[in-house]
Amino acid sequence: MAKALMFMGTGSDVGKSLLVAGLCRALSNRGLRVAPFKPQNMSNNAAVTVDGGEIGRAQALQARAARRPATTAMNPVLLKPEGESGSQVVVRGQRLASMSARDYWRDRGKLMPEVLNAFAELGRDVDVVLVEGAGSASEINLRQNDLANFGFAQAAQVPVVLVGDIERGGVIASLVGTFSVVQPEDSRLIRATLVNKFRGDPALFAAGCDAITERTGVPCLGPVPWFAEAGKLPAEDSLGLRDWQPNANGMLTVSVPQLPRIANFDDLDPLRAEPGVKLVMVQPGEPIPRDSDWVVLPGSKATRSDLAALRDNGWHIDILAHHRAGGRVLGICGGYQMLGRTIADPDGIEGMPGTSEGLGLLDVETVLTPVKQLRVEAASHAASGEAISGYHMHMGGTVGPDRHRAFAVVERQGEGATSANGRVMGTYLHGLFAADGFRRAFLGNVASPDFEYEASIEGVLDDLARHLEQHLDLDALLALAQEVRLD
């Protein structure tokens, strides 16, 4: 038996992922074996696990906080949106199918055994499992066959802490209202509420906590003050990219078109954190800045569709002009495919079958295939010899003359491509900029010799754990966790 506690939200982006990450580090610091678990996640920002699958980026960060290797058991169902009404469905780290929202919601209950098996597998090796819900716990229209919130909590009999975000306002109504709309048997699983993201003097909300406790009949924890360093951690929701502010003091400008289905955008985090880099997320309708030193085309969950969006925004004109003026271009994964001559999808993996003309800046061609390549890579940068610790997460293969000028070397084999003039590069390696030596070689003298990206993430996780230790009664919170049977 292991103990488990689940954190559900009154809505999306109330801070559940951050709370679980901080608690994973805090409990690990106390000597407990702890693991994160999210039954169902929806995100195009994913990570490759040690057992050769993919999970949501938030669960990979939580695993890191818990000082455990990330495994597919931590996020058994992952939905990766491909269009306005459909997603790629990933089960235990592997692509199952692409499904419309209607078909998935109708059939998702069939995945509950996979979810429970993963939960049991994870719990056999730890003292505590911290479970994160998804979206809003009060979406009663989605309660039937639910995997993400009360459907899972009831199936596994896991107690719940309900989290509300005071930053968006109406936190008392959202917490109390959730008790009013969910089924009585579901509300009985809620053992406490928690008020998150408070700004100012927490003592000022004492009467608010009393009111919530009186109306719900369960303790109100917190409020937990705003954690200012949260933005330094890898994000899972691309909506937050709009809030990224360029470093006004950056000496080198790196511009990134924000594609509709941008994926694995945490590739950009080390560039954003570099003191000498001005990272610009170019929003739809905006031109790519003319003073860009680099244009980076990021990963994409729907490459041909995002390539069409790139053209609709006129970014292809800006990129070609940037290149003609001597600027440099890097494509990562889907962005690499876009830089080639063509992208063919004969089986309709990402949508309607067909072939799209690429930007033609690399002499390569891509054909999409059903088998997704998922693996962690130990590579080296071909130009500098610096080590890169990255991962592959893509469908299809790329061939052509420019591959003879490899971007990187993996197991003595060339990876990626470089144009004849050396100013356009493409690679399938995600996570490459986290390697300090490579990043410094790539950026040149604008990179800080003292900034260590991975160490900075560890520092923020430690600060987050201290923050929660200071503002939450972790002993009382841990006492809410309940032993659950794993067979």
C-alpha positions as CSV (number, residue, x, y, z in Angstrom):
1,M,0.0,0.0,0.0
2,A,1.1,3.6,-0.7
3,K,-0.4,6.9,0.4
4,A,-1.9,9.1,-2.2
5,L,-3.3,12.7,-2.4
6,M,-4.9,14.3,-5.4
7,F,-4.9,18.0,-6.3
8,M,-7.8,19.2,-8.5
9,G,-8.4,22.7,-9.6
10,T,-11.5,25.0,-9.9
11,G,-10.2,25.7,-13.3
12,S,-7.1,25.4,-15.6
13,D,-3.9,27.2,-14.7
14,V,-4.6,27.5,-11.0
15,G,-1.1,26.3,-10.2
16,K,-1.7,22.5,-9.6
17,S,1.4,21.5,-11.6
18,L,3.6,23.9,-9.7
19,L,2.2,22.8,-6.3
20,V,2.8,19.2,-7.1
21,A,6.4,19.9,-8.3
22,G,7.1,21.9,-5.1
23,L,5.6,19.2,-2.9
24,C,7.6,16.5,-4.7
25,R,10.8,18.3,-3.9
26,A,9.8,19.2,-0.3
27,L,8.7,15.6,0.6
28,S,11.8,14.2,-1.1
29,N,13.9,16.6,1.0
30,R,12.2,14.9,4.0
31,G,13.5,11.6,2.9
32,L,10.2,10.3,1.5
33,R,10.0,8.3,-1.8
34,V,7.5,10.4,-3.7
35,A,6.3,10.3,-7.3
36,P,3.9,12.4,-9.4
37,F,0.9,11.1,-11.3
38,K,-1.5,12.6,-13.8
39,P,-4.1,10.2,-15.2
40,Q,-4.8,12.3,-18.3
41,N,-3.0,15.3,-19.6
42,M,-3.5,17.5,-22.7
43,S,-0.3,19.2,-24.0
44,N,1.9,19.5,-27.0
45,N,4.9,20.0,-24.7
46,A,6.1,16.5,-23.9
47,A,9.2,14.8,-22.6
48,V,10.8,11.4,-23.5
49,T,11.0,8.9,-20.6
50,V,13.6,6.4,-19.6
51,D,11.3,3.6,-20.7
52,G,11.0,4.9,-24.2
53,G,7.7,6.8,-24.2
54,E,6.4,10.3,-23.8
55,I,4.6,12.1,-21.1
56,G,3.5,15.7,-20.4
57,R,6.4,18.1,-19.7
58,A,4.9,19.0,-16.3
59,Q,5.1,15.4,-15.1
60,A,8.7,15.2,-16.3
61,L,9.5,18.3,-14.2
62,Q,7.6,16.9,-11.2
63,A,9.6,13.7,-11.5
64,R,12.8,15.7,-11.5
65,A,11.6,17.5,-8.4
66,A,11.0,14.1,-6.8
67,R,14.5,13.1,-7.8
68,R,13.1,10.1,-9.8
69,P,13.5,9.2,-13.5
70,A,10.5,10.1,-15.6
71,T,8.4,7.1,-16.6
72,T,5.3,6.6,-18.7
73,A,3.4,5.4,-15.6
74,M,3.4,9.0,-14.4
75,N,1.1,10.1,-17.2
76,P,-0.6,7.1,-18.8
77,V,-2.9,9.1,-21.1
78,L,-1.6,12.1,-23.0
79,L,-3.7,14.1,-25.6
80,K,-1.7,16.1,-28.1
81,P,-4.0,18.5,-30.0
82,E,-3.6,18.3,-33.8
83,G,-6.4,20.6,-34.9
84,E,-9.4,22.5,-33.6
85,S,-11.4,19.3,-32.7
86,G,-9.0,16.4,-32.6
87,S,-5.9,15.1,-30.8
88,Q,-3.3,12.4,-31.0
89,V,-4.0,10.0,-28.2
90,V,-0.9,8.6,-26.5
91,V,-1.3,5.7,-24.1
92,R,1.5,4.6,-21.8
93,G,3.9,6.7,-23.9
94,Q,3.0,5.4,-27.3
95,R,0.7,6.8,-30.0
96,L,-2.6,4.9,-30.1
97,A,-4.4,6.9,-32.7
98,S,-5.6,10.3,-33.8
99,M,-9.1,10.8,-32.7
100,S,-11.8,13.5,-32.9
101,A,-12.8,15.0,-29.6
102,R,-16.2,13.4,-29.9
103,D,-14.8,9.9,-30.4
104,Y,-12.3,10.2,-27.6
105,W,-14.9,11.5,-25.0
106,R,-17.2,8.7,-26.0
107,D,-14.6,5.9,-25.7
108,R,-12.2,7.2,-23.1
109,G,-13.7,5.1,-20.3
110,K,-12.1,2.1,-21.9
111,L,-8.7,3.5,-20.9
112,M,-9.4,3.4,-17.1
113,P,-7.8,0.0,-16.7
114,E,-4.6,1.4,-18.2
115,V,-4.7,4.4,-15.9
116,L,-5.3,2.3,-12.8
117,N,-2.5,-0.2,-13.7
118,A,-0.1,2.7,-14.2
119,F,-1.1,4.1,-10.8
120,A,-0.6,0.8,-9.1
121,E,2.8,0.3,-10.8
122,L,4.0,3.7,-9.7
123,G,2.7,3.3,-6.1
124,R,4.5,0.0,-5.5
125,D,7.9,1.7,-5.4
126,V,7.1,4.9,-3.4
127,D,5.8,6.1,0.0
128,V,3.5,8.8,-1.5
129,V,1.9,9.5,-4.9
130,L,0.9,13.1,-5.6
131,V,-1.8,13.1,-8.2
132,E,-2.7,16.1,-10.4
133,G,-6.1,16.5,-11.9
134,A,-6.7,18.3,-15.2
135,G,-8.7,21.4,-16.1
136,S,-11.7,22.1,-13.8
137,A,-13.1,19.6,-11.3
138,S,-16.5,21.1,-11.8
139,E,-17.0,20.3,-15.5
140,I,-19.9,18.1,-14.7
141,N,-20.8,17.9,-18.4
142,L,-17.6,15.8,-18.8
143,R,-18.1,13.6,-15.7
144,Q,-19.3,10.5,-17.5
145,N,-16.3,8.2,-18.2
146,D,-14.0,10.7,-16.7
147,L,-10.3,9.8,-16.3
148,A,-8.8,13.1,-15.3
149,N,-10.6,14.2,-12.1
150,F,-13.3,12.6,-10.0
151,G,-13.7,9.6,-12.3
152,F,-10.1,8.6,-11.4
153,A,-10.4,9.7,-7.7
154,Q,-13.5,7.5,-7.2
155,A,-12.0,4.5,-9.0
156,A,-8.8,4.6,-6.9
157,Q,-10.5,6.1,-3.8
158,V,-7.9,8.9,-3.5
159,P,-8.7,12.0,-1.3
160,V,-8.7,15.4,-2.9
161,V,-7.4,18.9,-2.2
162,L,-9.3,21.4,-4.3
163,V,-7.1,24.3,-5.5
164,G,-8.4,27.8,-6.3
165,D,-6.5,30.7,-7.9
166,I,-7.1,34.0,-6.1
167,E,-5.2,35.9,-8.8
168,R,-8.1,35.6,-11.3
169,G,-10.7,36.7,-8.7
170,G,-13.8,35.0,-7.3
171,V,-11.8,32.3,-5.5
172,I,-14.4,31.9,-2.7
173,A,-17.2,31.4,-5.2
174,S,-15.2,29.0,-7.3
175,L,-14.2,26.8,-4.3
176,V,-17.6,26.9,-2.7
177,G,-19.4,26.6,-6.0
178,T,-17.5,23.4,-6.9
179,F,-19.0,21.7,-3.9
180,S,-22.5,22.8,-5.1
181,V,-22.3,21.5,-8.6
182,V,-20.4,18.2,-8.3
183,Q,-22.1,15.0,-7.3
184,P,-22.4,14.5,-3.5
185,E,-20.3,11.3,-3.6
186,D,-17.5,13.3,-5.4
187,S,-17.6,16.3,-3.0
188,R,-17.2,13.8,-0.1
189,L,-13.7,13.0,-1.5
190,I,-12.6,16.6,-1.0
191,R,-10.7,16.8,2.3
192,A,-9.5,20.4,2.0
193,T,-9.4,23.5,-0.1
194,L,-6.3,25.5,-1.0
195,V,-6.0,29.2,-2.0
196,N,-3.1,29.7,-4.4
197,K,-1.2,32.7,-6.0
198,F,-2.0,35.2,-3.2
199,R,-0.3,38.7,-3.5
200,G,0.1,40.8,-0.4
201,D,-0.3,40.0,3.3
202,P,-1.7,36.5,3.7
203,A,-3.2,37.5,7.0
204,L,-5.7,39.7,5.1
205,F,-7.4,36.6,3.8
206,A,-8.0,34.9,7.1
207,A,-11.7,35.8,7.1
208,G,-11.9,34.5,3.5
209,C,-10.5,31.1,4.6
210,D,-13.0,31.0,7.5
211,A,-15.8,31.7,5.1
212,I,-14.7,28.9,2.8
213,T,-14.3,26.4,5.7
214,E,-17.8,27.3,7.0
215,R,-19.5,26.8,3.7
216,T,-17.6,23.6,2.6
217,G,-17.1,21.9,5.9
218,V,-13.4,21.1,5.2
219,P,-10.2,23.0,6.2
220,C,-9.0,25.8,4.0
221,L,-5.2,25.7,3.5
222,G,-3.1,28.7,2.7
223,P,-3.3,31.1,1.2
224,V,-0.1,30.2,-0.7
225,P,1.7,33.4,-1.8
226,W,2.6,34.1,-5.4
227,F,5.9,32.4,-6.3
228,A,7.7,34.9,-8.5
229,E,10.3,32.4,-9.9
230,A,7.6,30.1,-11.4
231,G,8.2,31.6,-14.9
232,K,11.8,30.2,-14.9
233,L,10.5,26.6,-14.9
234,P,9.5,24.8,-18.1
235,A,5.9,25.6,-19.0
236,E,3.3,23.2,-20.3
237,D,0.7,25.6,-21.8
238,S,1.7,27.5,-25.0
239,L,-0.7,30.3,-23.9
240,G,1.9,31.5,-21.5
241,L,4.3,32.2,-24.3
242,R,2.4,35.4,-25.0
243,D,3.6,36.7,-21.6
244,W,7.3,36.2,-22.3
245,Q,9.0,39.5,-22.2
246,P,12.2,40.0,-24.3
247,N,15.3,40.8,-22.5
248,A,15.8,44.5,-23.4
249,N,19.6,44.2,-22.6
250,G,20.1,41.2,-24.9
251,M,22.9,41.7,-27.4
252,L,21.7,39.0,-29.8
253,T,18.2,38.8,-31.1
254,V,16.6,35.4,-31.6
255,S,13.1,35.5,-33.1
256,V,10.7,32.6,-33.0
257,P,7.3,32.6,-34.9
258,Q,4.7,31.3,-32.5
259,L,3.0,28.7,-34.6
260,P,-0.6,27.6,-33.8
261,R,0.5,24.0,-32.9
262,I,3.9,24.8,-31.4
263,A,5.3,21.8,-29.6
264,N,8.2,21.2,-27.2
265,F,8.7,24.9,-26.8
266,D,10.7,24.4,-23.6
267,D,13.6,24.0,-26.1
268,L,13.6,27.8,-26.0
269,D,13.8,28.2,-22.2
270,P,17.6,28.2,-22.0
271,L,17.7,30.9,-24.7
272,R,15.2,33.0,-22.8
273,A,17.2,32.7,-19.6
274,E,20.5,33.7,-21.2
275,P,21.4,37.2,-20.1
276,G,22.9,38.2,-23.4
277,V,20.0,37.0,-25.6
278,K,16.8,38.9,-26.6
279,L,14.3,36.2,-27.3
280,V,11.3,37.5,-29.3
281,M,8.1,35.3,-29.6
282,V,6.6,36.7,-32.8
283,Q,2.8,36.7,-32.5
284,P,0.4,36.1,-35.4
285,G,0.0,39.2,-37.5
286,E,3.4,40.6,-36.4
287,P,6.4,40.7,-38.7
288,I,9.6,38.9,-37.8
289,P,11.9,41.7,-36.6
290,R,14.4,42.9,-39.2
291,D,17.2,43.1,-36.6
292,S,17.0,39.4,-35.9
293,D,20.4,37.6,-35.7
294,W,18.7,34.2,-35.7
295,V,15.3,32.9,-36.6
296,V,14.4,29.7,-34.9
297,L,11.5,27.6,-36.2
298,P,10.3,25.5,-33.3
299,G,8.7,22.0,-33.1
300,S,5.2,21.5,-34.3
301,K,2.5,19.0,-33.6
302,A,1.0,19.5,-37.1
303,T,3.9,20.4,-39.4
304,R,2.1,20.9,-42.7
305,S,-0.7,22.9,-41.0
306,D,1.7,25.1,-39.2
307,L,3.7,25.6,-42.4
308,A,0.5,26.9,-44.0
309,A,-0.1,29.2,-41.0
310,L,3.5,30.4,-41.4
311,R,2.8,31.4,-45.0
312,D,-0.6,32.9,-44.1
313,N,1.2,35.3,-41.7
314,G,3.8,36.2,-44.3
315,W,6.6,34.9,-42.2
316,H,8.0,32.9,-45.1
317,I,8.7,36.2,-46.8
318,D,10.4,37.6,-43.6
319,I,12.5,34.4,-43.2
320,L,13.7,34.4,-46.8
321,A,14.5,38.1,-46.6
322,H,16.4,37.5,-43.3
323,H,18.4,34.8,-45.0
324,R,19.2,36.9,-48.0
325,A,20.5,39.6,-45.7
326,G,23.0,37.2,-44.1
327,G,20.9,36.1,-41.2
328,R,20.9,32.6,-39.7
329,V,18.1,30.1,-39.4
330,L,17.7,27.0,-37.2
331,G,14.8,24.6,-37.5
332,I,14.1,22.1,-34.6
333,C,12.1,19.0,-35.4
334,G,9.0,20.2,-37.3
335,G,10.8,23.5,-38.0
336,Y,13.6,21.4,-39.5
337,Q,11.1,19.7,-41.8
338,M,9.7,23.1,-42.9
339,L,13.1,24.3,-44.0
340,G,13.4,21.6,-46.6
341,R,12.0,21.4,-50.1
342,T,8.9,19.2,-49.4
343,I,7.0,17.5,-46.6
344,A,4.9,14.5,-47.8
345,D,2.2,12.9,-45.7
346,P,1.0,10.0,-48.0
347,D,-0.9,8.3,-45.2
348,G,-2.7,11.4,-43.8
349,I,-1.0,11.1,-40.4
350,E,-1.5,14.8,-39.6
351,G,-4.6,15.4,-41.7
352,M,-5.5,15.1,-45.3
353,P,-2.9,13.1,-47.4
354,G,-0.7,15.3,-49.6
355,T,2.6,17.1,-50.0
356,S,3.5,20.6,-49.0
357,E,6.2,22.7,-50.5
358,G,8.8,23.7,-47.8
359,L,10.8,26.9,-47.5
360,G,13.6,25.5,-49.6
361,L,16.4,26.7,-47.4
362,L,17.7,23.2,-46.9
363,D,18.2,20.7,-49.7
364,V,16.3,17.9,-47.9
365,E,12.9,16.2,-48.2
366,T,10.7,14.7,-45.5
367,V,8.2,11.9,-45.6
368,L,5.9,11.4,-42.6
369,T,5.4,7.8,-41.4
370,P,3.2,6.3,-38.7
371,V,5.9,5.2,-36.4
372,K,7.0,7.8,-33.9
373,Q,10.6,8.0,-32.9
374,L,11.1,8.4,-29.2
375,R,14.5,8.2,-27.7
376,V,17.0,10.0,-25.5
377,E,20.2,10.9,-27.3
378,A,23.7,11.6,-26.3
379,A,25.1,13.7,-29.2
380,S,27.8,16.2,-30.0
381,H,27.6,19.3,-32.0
382,A,29.4,18.7,-35.4
383,A,30.9,22.1,-35.6
384,S,32.2,22.5,-32.1
385,G,32.4,19.0,-30.7
386,E,30.4,20.2,-27.6
387,A,28.2,17.6,-26.0
388,I,24.4,17.7,-26.4
389,S,21.9,15.8,-24.2
390,G,18.7,15.8,-26.2
391,Y,15.9,13.6,-27.3
392,H,14.0,12.7,-30.5
393,M,10.2,12.9,-30.7
394,H,9.1,12.9,-34.3
395,M,7.3,11.0,-37.0
396,G,8.9,10.5,-40.4
397,G,12.4,10.8,-41.9
398,T,14.4,13.4,-43.7
399,V,16.9,12.8,-46.5
400,G,18.8,14.9,-49.0
401,P,22.3,16.3,-49.9
402,D,22.4,18.8,-47.0
403,R,22.4,15.9,-44.5
404,H,26.0,15.2,-45.6
405,R,26.8,18.4,-43.6
406,A,25.4,17.1,-40.3
407,F,24.3,19.4,-37.5
408,A,25.2,16.9,-34.8
409,V,26.8,13.4,-34.4
410,V,24.9,10.6,-32.7
411,E,26.8,7.3,-32.2
412,R,29.2,8.3,-35.0
413,Q,26.3,9.0,-37.4
414,G,25.4,12.4,-38.7
415,E,22.2,14.0,-37.4
416,G,20.4,16.9,-39.0
417,A,21.5,19.1,-41.8
418,T,23.4,22.3,-42.7
419,S,23.1,24.4,-45.8
420,A,26.1,24.8,-48.1
421,N,26.6,28.4,-46.9
422,G,26.4,27.3,-43.3
423,R,23.7,29.7,-42.3
424,V,20.7,27.4,-42.2
425,M,20.6,24.4,-39.9
426,G,18.1,21.7,-39.0
427,T,18.0,19.1,-36.3
428,Y,15.6,16.6,-34.7
429,L,17.2,17.1,-31.3
430,H,15.0,18.6,-28.7
431,G,16.4,20.0,-25.5
432,L,19.7,20.9,-27.1
433,F,20.1,24.4,-25.6
434,A,20.1,23.1,-22.1
435,A,23.7,21.9,-22.6
436,D,25.8,24.8,-21.4
437,G,28.9,24.1,-23.5
438,F,26.9,23.7,-26.7
439,R,24.8,26.8,-26.0
440,R,27.9,28.9,-25.5
441,A,29.5,27.6,-28.6
442,F,26.4,28.2,-30.6
443,L,25.7,31.7,-29.3
444,G,29.4,32.9,-29.3
445,N,30.6,35.7,-27.0
446,V,27.0,36.8,-26.1
447,A,26.6,33.7,-23.9
448,S,27.4,34.1,-20.2
449,P,30.3,31.9,-19.1
450,D,28.8,31.8,-15.6
451,F,25.1,30.8,-16.4
452,E,24.4,27.1,-15.9
453,Y,20.9,26.3,-17.0
454,E,20.3,23.0,-15.4
455,A,21.7,24.2,-12.1
456,S,19.3,27.2,-12.3
457,I,16.3,24.9,-12.6
458,E,17.4,22.9,-9.6
459,G,17.8,26.1,-7.7
460,V,14.2,27.2,-8.5
461,L,12.8,23.8,-7.4
462,D,14.6,24.1,-4.1
463,D,13.3,27.6,-3.7
464,L,9.8,26.4,-4.5
465,A,10.0,23.6,-1.8
466,R,11.1,26.2,0.8
467,H,8.3,28.5,-0.3
468,L,5.7,25.7,0.4
469,E,7.4,24.7,3.6
470,Q,7.1,28.2,4.8
471,H,3.5,28.9,3.8
472,L,1.8,25.5,4.1
473,D,1.5,23.1,7.0
474,L,3.0,20.1,5.2
475,D,2.5,17.8,8.1
476,A,-1.2,18.5,8.0
477,L,-1.3,18.2,4.3
478,L,0.5,14.9,4.4
479,A,-2.0,13.7,7.0
480,L,-4.7,14.1,4.4
481,A,-3.1,11.5,2.2
482,Q,-4.7,8.1,2.4
483,E,-3.4,4.6,1.9
484,V,-4.8,3.1,-1.3
485,R,-4.8,-0.5,-2.4
486,L,-2.8,-1.1,-5.5
487,D,-4.1,-4.5,-6.6
